[in-house]
Amino acid sequence: MNKVKKLLYSQKIAPFVFCLPFCLSLLIFWLYPLVTGILMSFQTVDFGVTTWVGVSHYAKLAKDPFFKTAVLNSIEYMALTLLLLVPIPMLLAVLIESRITKARGLWKIIMYIPALTSVVISGMLFRLMFSEGAGGQMNQLMQWLGQAPIPWLKSKGTGWVALLLLCMWRWTGVNMLYFVSGLNGIDSTLYESADIDGANAKQKFWYITLPLLKPTTVYVITISVFAGLSMFLESFMLWNGNSSPKNIGLTIVGYLYKRGIETNELGYACAVGVVLMVIALIINFIQLFATGTIGFKKKED
């Protein structure tokens, strides 16, 4: 017993003991499912019986029109959310942290509250708001403006307006707080020096705030890429299921759910998941290289 206690209290062993829970959770809940999913993408799975089929699932994916639609929808959604959920939260963060804003804490709470709402509840609320009947809030607004009611969720243009508004409502406050945290890490003496030199607000934002917010911006872009490509529940709740008109709300994860859960094609669904992972990694590596976060540095002579 004393030897065990002595071993646990050893300065050489203690760090490994503290790291053990994290390492076990990483192996059990991330690495094992990842490897298993990749292996299953080369198999057909039928009630626990697996059959090796090689790359046939991937060959089928290349010819699957529904999968192509899902990929295009997910990439388009990701691109639009990047355009909305990076600059707008950044500007809101700058505005909230400026001297002219009062009750900063209250504004931060108000902006963050939507993120605490369940996606299921949020999706149901927006589905009711954008319902095609005259009782929907958006159609009531249209009637107030002298326009006829619109079947919002039956066409891609108006349906995606609802989807993007739902996304912005839930995540603008979260990304804003990331930028607020980045702003708080900037030395205030830099702004004081800029004031002495006669710099205006635009110049301070462009030459001080924006460059020094780069680490935060890269982080927000990275998580937004993964979030955009993995979006599913928002679309599922907005269209009350996984079957939207002309598949305007079909995403890669939605298609994975359709093939893996609804039709019980687990091997094919795993292939969809592997392709999703590869697409997400490629896009994020491109943006990390483009922003100079990673890359090869030239050796100094």
C-alpha positions in Angstrom: 0.0 0.0 0.0 2.8 2.4 0.9 4.5 1.6 -2.4 1.4 2.4 -4.4 0.9 5.7 -2.5 4.6 6.5 -3.0 4.2 5.8 -6.7 1.1 8.0 -7.1 2.8 10.9 -5.2 5.9 10.6 -7.4 6.6 13.8 -9.3 7.4 11.7 -12.3 4.2 9.7 -12.3 1.7 12.4 -11.1 1.6 14.3 -14.4 0.6 11.1 -16.3 -2.0 10.3 -13.7 -3.7 13.7 -14.2 -3.5 13.4 -18.0 -4.9 9.8 -17.9 -8.7 10.8 -17.9 -8.2 13.1 -20.9 -6.2 10.5 -22.8 -8.7 7.8 -22.1 -11.7 10.0 -23.2 -9.8 11.0 -26.3 -9.1 7.4 -27.2 -12.6 6.1 -26.3 -14.8 8.9 -27.6 -12.8 10.3 -30.5 -10.0 8.1 -31.9 -11.9 4.8 -31.6 -15.1 6.1 -33.3 -13.0 7.8 -36.0 -11.1 4.7 -36.9 -14.2 2.5 -36.7 -16.1 4.9 -38.9 -13.4 4.9 -41.5 -13.3 1.1 -41.5 -17.1 0.9 -41.8 -17.0 3.2 -44.8 -15.4 0.2 -46.7 -18.1 -2.2 -45.4 -21.8 -2.9 -45.5 -23.3 -3.3 -42.1 -26.4 -5.4 -41.6 -27.5 -6.1 -38.0 -23.9 -6.4 -36.8 -22.8 -8.5 -39.8 -20.2 -6.7 -41.8 -19.1 -7.4 -45.4 -16.0 -5.8 -47.0 -16.9 -3.9 -50.2 -13.8 -1.8 -50.7 -14.3 1.6 -52.3 -17.8 0.8 -53.8 -19.4 3.3 -51.4 -17.2 6.1 -52.5 -17.7 5.2 -56.2 -21.5 5.3 -55.5 -21.1 8.7 -53.8 -19.4 10.2 -56.8 -22.5 9.4 -58.9 -25.1 10.2 -56.3 -27.0 13.4 -57.3 -28.5 13.8 -53.8 -25.0 13.8 -52.2 -23.8 16.4 -54.7 -26.8 18.6 -53.7 -26.0 18.1 -50.0 -22.4 19.0 -50.5 -23.2 22.2 -52.5 -25.8 23.2 -50.0 -23.4 22.7 -47.1 -20.5 24.6 -48.7 -22.9 27.5 -49.7 -24.3 27.6 -46.2 -20.8 27.6 -44.7 -19.6 30.4 -47.1 -22.7 32.6 -46.3 -22.3 32.1 -42.5 -18.7 33.1 -42.7 -19.7 36.3 -44.5 -22.2 37.0 -41.8 -20.8 35.6 -38.6 -17.2 36.9 -38.8 -17.4 40.6 -39.7 -20.8 41.4 -38.0 -19.8 40.0 -34.5 -16.4 41.7 -34.9 -18.0 45.1 -35.5 -20.5 44.5 -32.7 -17.6 43.6 -30.3 -15.8 46.8 -31.2 -18.9 48.8 -30.7 -19.7 47.3 -27.3 -16.1 47.8 -26.1 -16.1 51.4 -27.3 -16.3 54.4 -24.9 -19.7 55.5 -26.2 -21.4 52.2 -25.1 -23.0 52.1 -21.7 -24.1 49.0 -19.7 -21.7 46.7 -21.6 -22.4 43.7 -19.4 -26.1 44.0 -20.1 -25.6 44.1 -23.9 -23.3 41.0 -23.7 -26.0 39.1 -21.8 -28.7 40.1 -24.2 -26.6 39.0 -27.2 -25.6 35.7 -25.6 -29.1 34.6 -24.5 -30.1 33.1 -27.9 -27.2 30.6 -27.7 -28.7 29.2 -24.5 -31.9 28.3 -26.4 -32.2 24.8 -27.6 -31.8 24.4 -31.4 -35.1 22.4 -31.4 -37.0 25.2 -29.8 -35.3 27.8 -32.0 -36.1 25.9 -35.2 -39.7 25.5 -34.2 -40.1 29.2 -33.4 -38.6 30.2 -36.8 -40.7 27.6 -38.6 -43.8 29.2 -37.1 -42.5 32.7 -37.8 -41.9 31.8 -41.5 -45.0 29.7 -42.0 -46.8 30.2 -45.3 -50.2 31.0 -43.7 -51.4 34.5 -43.0 -50.9 33.9 -39.3 -47.1 33.7 -39.5 -45.3 36.7 -38.1 -43.3 37.3 -41.3 -46.4 37.2 -43.5 -48.2 39.5 -41.1 -45.3 41.9 -41.6 -45.6 41.5 -45.4 -49.3 42.3 -45.2 -48.6 45.3 -43.1 -46.2 46.4 -45.9 -49.0 45.9 -48.4 -47.6 42.7 -49.9 -49.2 39.2 -50.4 -48.2 36.3 -48.1 -45.1 34.4 -49.2 -44.6 30.6 -48.9 -41.2 31.3 -47.3 -40.0 27.7 -46.8 -40.9 26.4 -50.2 -38.2 28.1 -52.3 -34.5 28.3 -51.8 -34.2 32.1 -51.7 -36.7 32.8 -49.0 -36.1 29.5 -47.2 -32.4 30.3 -46.8 -33.3 33.8 -45.5 -35.1 32.0 -42.7 -32.2 29.6 -42.2 -29.5 32.2 -42.1 -31.5 34.5 -39.8 -31.9 31.5 -37.4 -28.1 30.9 -37.6 -27.4 34.6 -37.0 -29.8 34.8 -34.1 -28.2 31.9 -32.3 -24.5 32.5 -32.9 -23.8 36.2 -33.4 -23.6 36.7 -29.7 -21.2 33.8 -29.2 -18.8 35.0 -31.9 -19.1 38.5 -30.6 -17.9 37.4 -27.1 -14.9 35.7 -28.8 -13.9 39.0 -30.4 -14.6 40.9 -27.1 -12.1 38.5 -25.4 -9.6 39.3 -28.2 -10.1 43.0 -27.8 -9.5 42.8 -24.1 -6.1 41.3 -24.9 -5.0 44.3 -26.9 -2.8 46.8 -24.9 -4.7 50.0 -24.4 -1.5 52.1 -24.7 -1.5 51.4 -28.4 -4.7 53.3 -28.8 -3.5 56.1 -26.5 -0.4 56.4 -28.7 -2.6 56.5 -31.8 -4.7 59.2 -30.3 -1.6 61.3 -29.6 -0.6 60.8 -33.3 -4.0 62.1 -34.4 -5.4 58.8 -35.7 -9.1 58.6 -36.2 -11.4 55.6 -35.3 -11.2 54.1 -38.8 -7.4 54.2 -38.8 -7.2 52.7 -35.3 -9.5 49.8 -36.3 -7.6 49.1 -39.5 -4.0 49.4 -38.3 -4.3 48.3 -34.6 -7.5 46.3 -33.9 -7.8 44.2 -37.1 -4.1 43.0 -37.1 -4.1 42.2 -33.4 -7.4 40.4 -33.6 -6.0 38.0 -36.2 -5.6 35.0 -33.8 -9.2 35.4 -32.7 -10.4 35.9 -36.2 -8.6 32.7 -37.4 -10.2 30.8 -34.5 -13.7 32.1 -35.3 -13.3 31.2 -39.0 -12.0 27.7 -38.1 -14.9 26.8 -35.8 -17.4 28.5 -38.2 -16.1 26.3 -41.1 -16.7 23.1 -39.1 -20.1 24.4 -37.8 -21.3 25.4 -41.2 -20.4 22.1 -42.8 -21.8 20.1 -40.0 -25.1 22.0 -39.8 -28.1 19.6 -39.6 -30.6 20.2 -36.7 -31.4 23.8 -37.7 -32.5 22.7 -41.2 -34.2 19.6 -39.8 -36.3 21.6 -37.4 -37.0 24.5 -39.8 -38.5 22.2 -42.4 -40.0 19.8 -39.9 -38.0 16.8 -41.0 -35.2 15.8 -43.4 -37.3 16.2 -46.6 -37.4 19.9 -47.7 -38.9 21.0 -51.0 -36.5 20.1 -53.8 -33.9 19.3 -51.1 -33.2 23.0 -50.6 -32.4 22.3 -46.9 -30.5 19.0 -47.4 -27.0 19.1 -45.9 -24.1 16.6 -45.8 -25.0 15.6 -42.2 -28.7 15.5 -43.1 -27.9 13.1 -45.9 -25.7 11.1 -43.6 -28.7 10.9 -41.2 -31.0 9.9 -44.0 -28.8 7.0 -45.2 -27.5 5.9 -41.9 -30.6 6.2 -39.7 -33.7 6.3 -42.0 -32.6 3.7 -44.5 -30.1 1.8 -42.2 -27.2 2.0 -44.7 -24.5 2.5 -42.0 -21.5 1.8 -44.3 -22.7 4.3 -46.9 -23.4 6.9 -44.2 -19.8 6.4 -42.8 -18.5 7.1 -46.3 -20.5 10.3 -46.3 -19.0 11.2 -42.9 -15.4 10.5 -44.1 -15.9 12.8 -47.1 -17.3 15.5 -44.9 -14.3 15.3 -42.6 -11.9 15.5 -45.6 -13.8 18.5 -47.0 -13.7 20.3 -43.7 -10.0 19.6 -43.2 -9.1 20.8 -46.7 -11.0 24.0 -46.4 -9.6 24.8 -42.9 -6.0 24.0 -44.1 -6.5 26.3 -47.0 -7.7 29.2 -44.8 -4.9 28.5 -42.2 -2.3 28.7 -45.0 -4.0 31.8 -46.5 -3.9 33.6 -43.2 -0.3 32.6 -42.5 -1.2 30.7 -39.4 0.6 27.6 -40.6 3.1 27.2 -43.4 6.8 26.9 -44.2 9.0 29.7 -42.9 12.1 30.7 -44.8 15.3 30.2 -42.9 17.1 33.4 -42.1 20.7 33.6 -43.3 
